[in-house]
Amino acid sequence: MWRGPVSEQAKSWTLWQWLLFASILLLAFAAGGYAVDWDSRRRHGGFRI
């Protein structure tokens, strides 16, 4: 396994990148789902669970 400052930096950087990416993706997915749900509720004129 090749070890160097680049691989070490990339390892620690990708960890934070994945955490940030996962949280942003989850937030965007939740917001998108909420927007679609709200739009369907508004269109049908009723609140459905």
PDB file of N, CA, C and O in Angstrom:
ATOM      1  N   MET A   1       0.851  -1.183   0.000  1.00  0.00           N
ATOM      2  CA  MET A   1       0.000   0.000   0.000  1.00  0.00           C
ATOM      3  C   MET A   1       0.892   1.240   0.000  1.00  0.00           C
ATOM      4  O   MET A   1       1.758   1.392   0.861  1.00  0.00           O
ATOM      5  N   TRP A   2       0.674   2.105  -0.953  1.00  0.00           N
ATOM      6  CA  TRP A   2       1.518   3.294  -1.075  1.00  0.00           C
ATOM      7  C   TRP A   2       1.096   4.335  -0.059  1.00  0.00           C
ATOM      8  O   TRP A   2      -0.076   4.695   0.050  1.00  0.00           O
ATOM      9  N   ARG A   3       2.105   4.818   0.697  1.00  0.00           N
ATOM     10  CA  ARG A   3       1.806   5.828   1.711  1.00  0.00           C
ATOM     11  C   ARG A   3       2.549   7.114   1.400  1.00  0.00           C
ATOM     12  O   ARG A   3       3.726   7.098   1.041  1.00  0.00           O
ATOM     13  N   GLY A   4       1.853   8.216   1.542  1.00  0.00           N
ATOM     14  CA  GLY A   4       2.482   9.501   1.269  1.00  0.00           C
ATOM     15  C   GLY A   4       1.612  10.622   1.795  1.00  0.00           C
ATOM     16  O   GLY A   4       0.484  10.376   2.221  1.00  0.00           O
ATOM     17  N   PRO A   5       2.102  11.824   1.775  1.00  0.00           N
ATOM     18  CA  PRO A   5       1.328  12.976   2.278  1.00  0.00           C
ATOM     19  C   PRO A   5       0.052  13.211   1.482  1.00  0.00           C
ATOM     20  O   PRO A   5      -0.944  13.693   2.020  1.00  0.00           O
ATOM     21  N   VAL A   6       0.086  12.867   0.194  1.00  0.00           N
ATOM     22  CA  VAL A   6      -1.087  13.082  -0.653  1.00  0.00           C
ATOM     23  C   VAL A   6      -2.195  12.103  -0.274  1.00  0.00           C
ATOM     24  O   VAL A   6      -3.354  12.491  -0.130  1.00  0.00           O
ATOM     25  N   SER A   7      -1.825  10.816  -0.111  1.00  0.00           N
ATOM     26  CA  SER A   7      -2.825   9.805   0.220  1.00  0.00           C
ATOM     27  C   SER A   7      -3.392  10.031   1.622  1.00  0.00           C
ATOM     28  O   SER A   7      -4.586   9.843   1.855  1.00  0.00           O
ATOM     29  N   GLU A   8      -2.525  10.436   2.551  1.00  0.00           N
ATOM     30  CA  GLU A   8      -2.985  10.707   3.913  1.00  0.00           C
ATOM     31  C   GLU A   8      -3.942  11.896   3.932  1.00  0.00           C
ATOM     32  O   GLU A   8      -4.977  11.861   4.598  1.00  0.00           O
ATOM     33  N   GLN A   9      -3.588  12.935   3.202  1.00  0.00           N
ATOM     34  CA  GLN A   9      -4.437  14.126   3.143  1.00  0.00           C
ATOM     35  C   GLN A   9      -5.760  13.791   2.450  1.00  0.00           C
ATOM     36  O   GLN A   9      -6.822  14.247   2.873  1.00  0.00           O
ATOM     37  N   ALA A  10      -5.687  13.001   1.395  1.00  0.00           N
ATOM     38  CA  ALA A  10      -6.889  12.631   0.654  1.00  0.00           C
ATOM     39  C   ALA A  10      -7.802  11.774   1.522  1.00  0.00           C
ATOM     40  O   ALA A  10      -9.025  11.890   1.444  1.00  0.00           O
ATOM     41  N   LYS A  11      -7.206  10.909   2.354  1.00  0.00           N
ATOM     42  CA  LYS A  11      -7.996  10.034   3.205  1.00  0.00           C
ATOM     43  C   LYS A  11      -8.799  10.845   4.215  1.00  0.00           C
ATOM     44  O   LYS A  11     -10.001  10.633   4.381  1.00  0.00           O
ATOM     45  N   SER A  12      -8.126  11.775   4.888  1.00  0.00           N
ATOM     46  CA  SER A  12      -8.803  12.590   5.893  1.00  0.00           C
ATOM     47  C   SER A  12      -9.775  13.570   5.233  1.00  0.00           C
ATOM     48  O   SER A  12     -10.831  13.879   5.784  1.00  0.00           O
ATOM     49  N   TRP A  13      -9.401  14.050   4.049  1.00  0.00           N
ATOM     50  CA  TRP A  13     -10.249  15.017   3.350  1.00  0.00           C
ATOM     51  C   TRP A  13     -11.515  14.358   2.818  1.00  0.00           C
ATOM     52  O   TRP A  13     -12.600  14.934   2.901  1.00  0.00           O
ATOM     53  N   THR A  14     -11.378  13.144   2.269  1.00  0.00           N
ATOM     54  CA  THR A  14     -12.544  12.465   1.712  1.00  0.00           C
ATOM     55  C   THR A  14     -13.523  12.071   2.813  1.00  0.00           C
ATOM     56  O   THR A  14     -14.726  11.981   2.569  1.00  0.00           O
ATOM     57  N   LEU A  15     -13.015  11.833   4.032  1.00  0.00           N
ATOM     58  CA  LEU A  15     -13.895  11.496   5.146  1.00  0.00           C
ATOM     59  C   LEU A  15     -14.844  12.653   5.432  1.00  0.00           C
ATOM     60  O   LEU A  15     -16.054  12.471   5.560  1.00  0.00           O
ATOM     61  N   TRP A  16     -14.259  13.855   5.530  1.00  0.00           N
ATOM     62  CA  TRP A  16     -15.087  15.041   5.776  1.00  0.00           C
ATOM     63  C   TRP A  16     -15.960  15.356   4.570  1.00  0.00           C
ATOM     64  O   TRP A  16     -17.091  15.823   4.709  1.00  0.00           O
ATOM     65  N   GLN A  17     -15.410  15.090   3.370  1.00  0.00           N
ATOM     66  CA  GLN A  17     -16.173  15.351   2.149  1.00  0.00           C
ATOM     67  C   GLN A  17     -17.393  14.444   2.079  1.00  0.00           C
ATOM     68  O   GLN A  17     -18.482  14.877   1.704  1.00  0.00           O
ATOM     69  N   TRP A  18     -17.197  13.178   2.444  1.00  0.00           N
ATOM     70  CA  TRP A  18     -18.316  12.233   2.418  1.00  0.00           C
ATOM     71  C   TRP A  18     -19.359  12.586   3.474  1.00  0.00           C
ATOM     72  O   TRP A  18     -20.559  12.468   3.227  1.00  0.00           O
ATOM     73  N   LEU A  19     -18.907  13.017   4.644  1.00  0.00           N
ATOM     74  CA  LEU A  19     -19.847  13.414   5.694  1.00  0.00           C
ATOM     75  C   LEU A  19     -20.661  14.624   5.257  1.00  0.00           C
ATOM     76  O   LEU A  19     -21.878  14.668   5.433  1.00  0.00           O
ATOM     77  N   LEU A  20     -19.965  15.605   4.684  1.00  0.00           N
ATOM     78  CA  LEU A  20     -20.635  16.811   4.203  1.00  0.00           C
ATOM     79  C   LEU A  20     -21.567  16.486   3.049  1.00  0.00           C
ATOM     80  O   LEU A  20     -22.694  16.977   2.985  1.00  0.00           O
ATOM     81  N   PHE A  21     -21.075  15.643   2.129  1.00  0.00           N
ATOM     82  CA  PHE A  21     -21.861  15.260   0.963  1.00  0.00           C
ATOM     83  C   PHE A  21     -23.106  14.482   1.370  1.00  0.00           C
ATOM     84  O   PHE A  21     -24.183  14.680   0.808  1.00  0.00           O
ATOM     85  N   ALA A  22     -22.951  13.590   2.357  1.00  0.00           N
ATOM     86  CA  ALA A  22     -24.078  12.782   2.825  1.00  0.00           C
ATOM     87  C   ALA A  22     -25.144  13.658   3.487  1.00  0.00           C
ATOM     88  O   ALA A  22     -26.339  13.466   3.262  1.00  0.00           O
ATOM     89  N   SER A  23     -24.706  14.616   4.300  1.00  0.00           N
ATOM     90  CA  SER A  23     -25.657  15.490   4.988  1.00  0.00           C
ATOM     91  C   SER A  23     -26.389  16.400   4.005  1.00  0.00           C
ATOM     92  O   SER A  23     -27.591  16.631   4.134  1.00  0.00           O
ATOM     93  N   ILE A  24     -25.649  16.915   3.019  1.00  0.00           N
ATOM     94  CA  ILE A  24     -26.261  17.778   2.005  1.00  0.00           C
ATOM     95  C   ILE A  24     -27.242  16.985   1.148  1.00  0.00           C
ATOM     96  O   ILE A  24     -28.324  17.467   0.814  1.00  0.00           O
ATOM     97  N   LEU A  25     -26.844  15.753   0.797  1.00  0.00           N
ATOM     98  CA  LEU A  25     -27.698  14.911  -0.028  1.00  0.00           C
ATOM     99  C   LEU A  25     -28.974  14.558   0.729  1.00  0.00           C
ATOM    100  O   LEU A  25     -30.064  14.564   0.159  1.00  0.00           O
ATOM    101  N   LEU A  26     -28.832  14.251   2.012  1.00  0.00           N
ATOM    102  CA  LEU A  26     -29.986  13.900   2.841  1.00  0.00           C
ATOM    103  C   LEU A  26     -30.921  15.097   2.984  1.00  0.00           C
ATOM    104  O   LEU A  26     -32.143  14.958   2.921  1.00  0.00           O
ATOM    105  N   LEU A  27     -30.327  16.275   3.179  1.00  0.00           N
ATOM    106  CA  LEU A  27     -31.116  17.497   3.335  1.00  0.00           C
ATOM    107  C   LEU A  27     -31.859  17.826   2.046  1.00  0.00           C
ATOM    108  O   LEU A  27     -33.034  18.194   2.069  1.00  0.00           O
ATOM    109  N   ALA A  28     -31.151  17.689   0.911  1.00  0.00           N
ATOM    110  CA  ALA A  28     -31.761  17.973  -0.386  1.00  0.00           C
ATOM    111  C   ALA A  28     -32.874  16.972  -0.691  1.00  0.00           C
ATOM    112  O   ALA A  28     -33.915  17.333  -1.241  1.00  0.00           O
ATOM    113  N   PHE A  29     -32.641  15.713  -0.326  1.00  0.00           N
ATOM    114  CA  PHE A  29     -33.637  14.668  -0.567  1.00  0.00           C
ATOM    115  C   PHE A  29     -34.890  14.910   0.270  1.00  0.00           C
ATOM    116  O   PHE A  29     -36.012  14.743  -0.208  1.00  0.00           O
ATOM    117  N   ALA A  30     -34.681  15.308   1.529  1.00  0.00           N
ATOM    118  CA  ALA A  30     -35.809  15.586   2.424  1.00  0.00           C
ATOM    119  C   ALA A  30     -36.579  16.813   1.944  1.00  0.00           C
ATOM    120  O   ALA A  30     -37.810  16.824   1.950  1.00  0.00           O
ATOM    121  N   ALA A  31     -35.843  17.848   1.528  1.00  0.00           N
ATOM    122  CA  ALA A  31     -36.480  19.075   1.049  1.00  0.00           C
ATOM    123  C   ALA A  31     -37.258  18.812  -0.236  1.00  0.00           C
ATOM    124  O   ALA A  31     -38.363  19.323  -0.416  1.00  0.00           O
ATOM    125  N   GLY A  32     -36.678  18.013  -1.125  1.00  0.00           N
ATOM    126  CA  GLY A  32     -37.337  17.677  -2.385  1.00  0.00           C
ATOM    127  C   GLY A  32     -38.601  16.869  -2.148  1.00  0.00           C
ATOM    128  O   GLY A  32     -39.636  17.116  -2.768  1.00  0.00           O
ATOM    129  N   GLY A  33     -38.508  15.903  -1.248  1.00  0.00           N
ATOM    130  CA  GLY A  33     -39.669  15.072  -0.930  1.00  0.00           C
ATOM    131  C   GLY A  33     -40.770  15.891  -0.277  1.00  0.00           C
ATOM    132  O   GLY A  33     -41.954  15.680  -0.539  1.00  0.00           O
ATOM    133  N   TYR A  34     -40.368  16.831   0.579  1.00  0.00           N
ATOM    134  CA  TYR A  34     -41.343  17.687   1.249  1.00  0.00           C
ATOM    135  C   TYR A  34     -42.024  18.610   0.251  1.00  0.00           C
ATOM    136  O   TYR A  34     -43.228  18.854   0.340  1.00  0.00           O
ATOM    137  N   ALA A  35     -41.245  19.126  -0.706  1.00  0.00           N
ATOM    138  CA  ALA A  35     -41.785  20.030  -1.719  1.00  0.00           C
ATOM    139  C   ALA A  35     -42.794  19.305  -2.603  1.00  0.00           C
ATOM    140  O   ALA A  35     -43.854  19.846  -2.916  1.00  0.00           O
ATOM    141  N   VAL A  36     -42.464  18.087  -3.004  1.00  0.00           N
ATOM    142  CA  VAL A  36     -43.368  17.294  -3.842  1.00  0.00           C
ATOM    143  C   VAL A  36     -44.630  16.945  -3.064  1.00  0.00           C
ATOM    144  O   VAL A  36     -45.735  16.996  -3.603  1.00  0.00           O
ATOM    145  N   ASP A  37     -44.458  16.589  -1.792  1.00  0.00           N
ATOM    146  CA  ASP A  37     -45.599  16.238  -0.952  1.00  0.00           C
ATOM    147  C   ASP A  37     -46.496  17.452  -0.745  1.00  0.00           C
ATOM    148  O   ASP A  37     -47.721  17.342  -0.794  1.00  0.00           O
ATOM    149  N   TRP A  38     -45.880  18.617  -0.512  1.00  0.00           N
ATOM    150  CA  TRP A  38     -46.640  19.844  -0.300  1.00  0.00           C
ATOM    151  C   TRP A  38     -47.373  20.245  -1.575  1.00  0.00           C
ATOM    152  O   TRP A  38     -48.509  20.715  -1.519  1.00  0.00           O
ATOM    153  N   ASP A  39     -46.723  20.058  -2.725  1.00  0.00           N
ATOM    154  CA  ASP A  39     -47.328  20.409  -4.008  1.00  0.00           C
ATOM    155  C   ASP A  39     -48.527  19.517  -4.295  1.00  0.00           C
ATOM    156  O   ASP A  39     -49.556  19.990  -4.778  1.00  0.00           O
ATOM    157  N   SER A  40     -48.394  18.221  -3.996  1.00  0.00           N
ATOM    158  CA  SER A  40     -49.505  17.297  -4.237  1.00  0.00           C
ATOM    159  C   SER A  40     -50.659  17.599  -3.291  1.00  0.00           C
ATOM    160  O   SER A  40     -51.824  17.499  -3.678  1.00  0.00           O
ATOM    161  N   ARG A  41     -50.345  17.965  -2.067  1.00  0.00           N
ATOM    162  CA  ARG A  41     -51.391  18.321  -1.106  1.00  0.00           C
ATOM    163  C   ARG A  41     -52.118  19.581  -1.548  1.00  0.00           C
ATOM    164  O   ARG A  41     -53.343  19.665  -1.466  1.00  0.00           O
ATOM    165  N   ARG A  42     -51.350  20.561  -2.020  1.00  0.00           N
ATOM    166  CA  ARG A  42     -51.933  21.829  -2.460  1.00  0.00           C
ATOM    167  C   ARG A  42     -52.814  21.612  -3.684  1.00  0.00           C
ATOM    168  O   ARG A  42     -53.874  22.225  -3.820  1.00  0.00           O
ATOM    169  N   ARG A  43     -52.361  20.733  -4.569  1.00  0.00           N
ATOM    170  CA  ARG A  43     -53.102  20.493  -5.803  1.00  0.00           C
ATOM    171  C   ARG A  43     -54.414  19.749  -5.528  1.00  0.00           C
ATOM    172  O   ARG A  43     -55.444  20.041  -6.134  1.00  0.00           O
ATOM    173  N   HIS A  44     -54.357  18.784  -4.606  1.00  0.00           N
ATOM    174  CA  HIS A  44     -55.558  18.005  -4.311  1.00  0.00           C
ATOM    175  C   HIS A  44     -56.457  18.711  -3.299  1.00  0.00           C
ATOM    176  O   HIS A  44     -57.607  18.320  -3.095  1.00  0.00           O
ATOM    177  N   GLY A  45     -55.919  19.755  -2.668  1.00  0.00           N
ATOM    178  CA  GLY A  45     -56.724  20.546  -1.748  1.00  0.00           C
ATOM    179  C   GLY A  45     -57.044  19.826  -0.458  1.00  0.00           C
ATOM    180  O   GLY A  45     -58.058  20.116   0.179  1.00  0.00           O
ATOM    181  N   GLY A  46     -56.199  18.895  -0.062  1.00  0.00           N
ATOM    182  CA  GLY A  46     -56.435  18.170   1.182  1.00  0.00           C
ATOM    183  C   GLY A  46     -55.129  17.656   1.749  1.00  0.00           C
ATOM    184  O   GLY A  46     -54.139  17.516   1.031  1.00  0.00           O
ATOM    185  N   PHE A  47     -55.135  17.376   3.037  1.00  0.00           N
ATOM    186  CA  PHE A  47     -53.919  16.876   3.667  1.00  0.00           C
ATOM    187  C   PHE A  47     -54.016  15.367   3.833  1.00  0.00           C
ATOM    188  O   PHE A  47     -54.875  14.842   4.543  1.00  0.00           O
ATOM    189  N   ARG A  48     -53.099  14.693   3.146  1.00  0.00           N
ATOM    190  CA  ARG A  48     -53.075  13.233   3.223  1.00  0.00           C
ATOM    191  C   ARG A  48     -51.788  12.781   3.894  1.00  0.00           C
ATOM    192  O   ARG A  48     -50.739  13.397   3.708  1.00  0.00           O
ATOM    193  N   ILE A  49     -51.863  11.717   4.667  1.00  0.00           N
ATOM    194  CA  ILE A  49     -50.682  11.190   5.348  1.00  0.00           C
ATOM    195  C   ILE A  49     -50.066  10.091   4.491  1.00  0.00           C
ATOM    196  O   ILE A  49     -49.054   9.503   4.874  1.00  0.00           O
TER     197      ILE A  49
END
